[in-house]
């Protein structure tokens, strides 16, 4: 899933849908407001429409009332992979090592996260490309 990474506002809306699985525009707005991000209802509807036009969201009529229920059409992990793939190519010229180096040096990792990273490195097999052994 290559493509342009989503703007922060669209990604925030998509995060709500990933967490809730289905939500009305009002529920998205209220969830974002509870987290300190206050957007108008019309802005939320616009963001949901953009996400639907890009293929990230679908909607259906709610069982009661006039509202629509929105749901994500792509899994979180797949979207992240596309963003990381693009980041590696656009920023690091296709070389993932500087990205790993930056993450390890700049991000504070908990001991359980370090343990998980070590486990992941041990499971790597050669040749290794694109997250899958061949």
Buried (B, 14 or more C-beta within 10 A) or exposed (E): BEEEBBEEBBBBBBBBBBEBEEBBBEBBBBBBEEEEBEBEEEBBBBBBBBBBEBEBBEBEEEEEEEBBBBBBEBEEEEBEBBBBBBEBEEEBEEEEEEBBEEEEEEEEEEEEEEEEBEEEEEEEEEEEEEEEEE
